[in-house]
Amino acid sequence: MVAAARAMDAGAIAQEYDALFGGVGKPEVYLFGSHYLSGFLNEKPLARLRETLAELGLGRDEAMPETEDHIAYLCEVMRYLIAGDDVAVANLTRQRAFFSEHVQPWLPALCDAISAHPRAHFYAVLASFTRAFANVEAQGFDMLD
């Protein structure tokens, strides 16, 4: 990861991000779970995620253009479940349930899509790191049994 970050300047990384995930209309690579779980955006997986978020007392900031199934949003929810002050919500049981239902089922497909894209350089390395990190998380949650 460090070598990939050093090999490109911040501007080049930003351009790669825009080329892969941005643009007008359909992006080259989707960052939304619903796309990988149902083939469409704003589908049943997003509705289930919103139900879970409501149970956790969380909701989308209306100022944000992305829906809650964006990978960055889900990572932020995981951060909250790990580091939050409310132990009734921020605990290993909730972390595992959220990860197992809303992250783990589609994150490998996202990593595959990024890694396979011919214009992904920095983000291909990040996808590899993310896959390894998610595998360690899954193994850690499996050890809770």
Secondary structure, 3 states (H helix, E strand, C coil): CHHHHHHCCHHHHHHHHHHHHCCCCCCCCCCEHHHHHHCCCCCHHHHHHHHHHHHCCCCCCCCCCCCCCEHHHHHHHHHHHHHCCCCCCCCHHHHHHHHHHHHCCCHHHHHHHHHHCCCCCHHHHHHHHHHHHHHHHHHHHHCCC
